[in-house]
């Protein structure tokens, strides 16, 4: 049975997209998992889901939500994480901008099983005129969706939030260098969505 969304906000809106992209993955690492809401959303009784976060309080909340046989959690820095195994998918949901992007992408690739995927729901500041136009065009429809779904923000959920987003030009440069051939598109709710498949 598929889990419902824990609540609606500009991050959880993309949980179904992540679940679809990871539908054929047997093991998933959720980097910057926060309170574990995405990990529980992805867990279907068959997948192995591991969530890690540098914030110990968030991990304690995630562990308190779980039961035996569900997602597993650990409090650690991703760049120092040494699981001794590989994953079919490494997921960053609104977490990549909390760390050094290029180092994190290299680490993610190193943890992928053959044919595995890197999945990113990320945030960035606009860099070009086209970026600014797109940002402006998203404001009204995003606000309407937020009102319709009665948005509950990450701050309201007690999660760590950073608004120090990298500019889009840096995102594009890092993706080109570290994840050549990645498929990236812009989402409605001020996010970019990226899929990269390993060799």
N, C-alpha and C positions, 0 to 999 in steps of 0.2 A: 504493500500500500504506500502510495506516494505521500510524503509529508506536505502539509499546507504551508504557505508563507507564514513566518512568525508574526509579521506585521508588514506594512507597506512603506517603503521610502525609496530614495533614488538608488540605493544599493540593492535592496531585496527585490526591486523590480526586475533585476537581471538574473536572479537566481534560476528561473526557468530556462533562460538561455544557457547558463552554465550547465544545468542538469542535462539539457539536450546535447550539448557539445561533448559531455562526459558520459553519454549513455552507453558507449561501448568500452568504457574503461573499468577495469576491475579494482584498481587501487588509485586513490586520489589523495594528494597532499594539499591541504588548504592552508596557505601561508598568510599569517596575520588573521587568524580565524576569529578573533574577538570572543564573543560569548558562545560560539559554536553553532549559531543559527544556520549558517550555510552547510556546515558538516551534517547536521541533522536533516536538513532539507534534501541533501544528496543521498543520505543513507537509505538503502532499500532492502536491507537484510542480506544482500549478497555482496555488495561492494565493501572494500576495506577503505575506510575514511580516516585519515589522520589529520588533526588540526594542530597547528603550532602558533604561538603568539609570545612576544617578548613580555607582555603584561601578565604578571601572575594572577592578579585579581580577575581578569577576564577568563583565564584558564580555569580558575576555581569555579567560576560561574558555569562554564561549559561542562565541567565534570559533574557538577551538581545536577545538571539537566539530564544527564545520560543514565543509561542502565547497562546491565551486563550485555556484552555482545554488540553494542552500538559503536559510534565513532570513538576514537581514542585521541587524547589531547596531551600536549606537553608544553611547558613554559620554557622557551628558549629563543635565542636570536637565530634567525634563518641562516645568516651567513656563517654561523658556527654549528649549525645543525649537522649531525653525522649519523644518519639512521642505519647505515650499513646495508642499504637496499635501494631499489629503484621503484618508481611509481609510473603508472600509465598516464597520469595527468598531474600537473602542478598548477594550482590555481591561485591567482592573486585577485581578490575582490576588494577593490578600494584600499589596497594595502601597499602597493608597489611604491607609491610616492613617499612612504614612511622610511624608505631605505635607499641605499645607493643602487640606482636602477641597473646599471651595466653589471655590477657585481652580482646582483640578485638574479638577473637573467642568465648569466653564466652558471651560477649555482643551480638554477632551475634546470637548465639543459643537462648538467652533470647528474642530476637525480632522475632523469627520465629513462624509463625502460625503452628498448628499441621500438620505434614507431609511436612513442608517447607524445603527449600534447602539452603545450604551455597555453593556459587560458587566462586572459587578463580582462578585468573590468577596471579601467583606470581613469584617473582624473588628470587634467592638464589645463594650463592657462593658454588662451589663444595667442598665436604668434603672428599670423598673417591677416590681411584684410578679409580674406575668405573665412578664416577661423572666427573673426569677430562677427561677421555677418551670420554665420551659422549659430554662434552663441546667442545672438539677439533673436534669431528666428525660433530658438527653442524655449524662450522664456515663457511666453503665454501658454502654449500647449502643455508645457511641463507643470506650470502652476495650476492649470485646470485639472490635470491628472492627479496632482498632489491633493487638491481639494476633494475630488471625487473619491479617492482612496483613503482620505483622512490620514495623511502622512504622519508617521511617527519618526522623528529624526534620530540619527545615531546618538546625538547628545542626550535626547530624552531617554534613550535606552541605556545610558551610562557607559557608552563605548568611547575609547580614545579617538579623537578626531584631529586631523591636521589639515589646514587650508594652505599649506606651503606646497602648492602644486608646481611641478616643472613646466616650462613652456613647451608647447606642442612641437616646436622645432627640435628641442632636445629629445623628445619622445621619438620623433621620426628618425633622427640620427641614430639613436640607440637601437631602435628596432632594425633599421637597415644594417647596422654593424653586427648585432648579436643574433637576430632572428630573421635572416634573409628569407624572403618568400612568404613571410607572415601575411595573413589576411586580417586587415583592420578596417573597421567602419566606425562611424560616429553614432552613438545612441541618442535618444531623445533627452534623457535626463542628465545632461552635462557629463556624460561618460563616453569613453571610447572602448570598443570591444575588439579583442584580438585573439586569433587562434594561430598557433604555430605547431606544425607537426614535425617531430624528429625523424631522422633517417633510419 
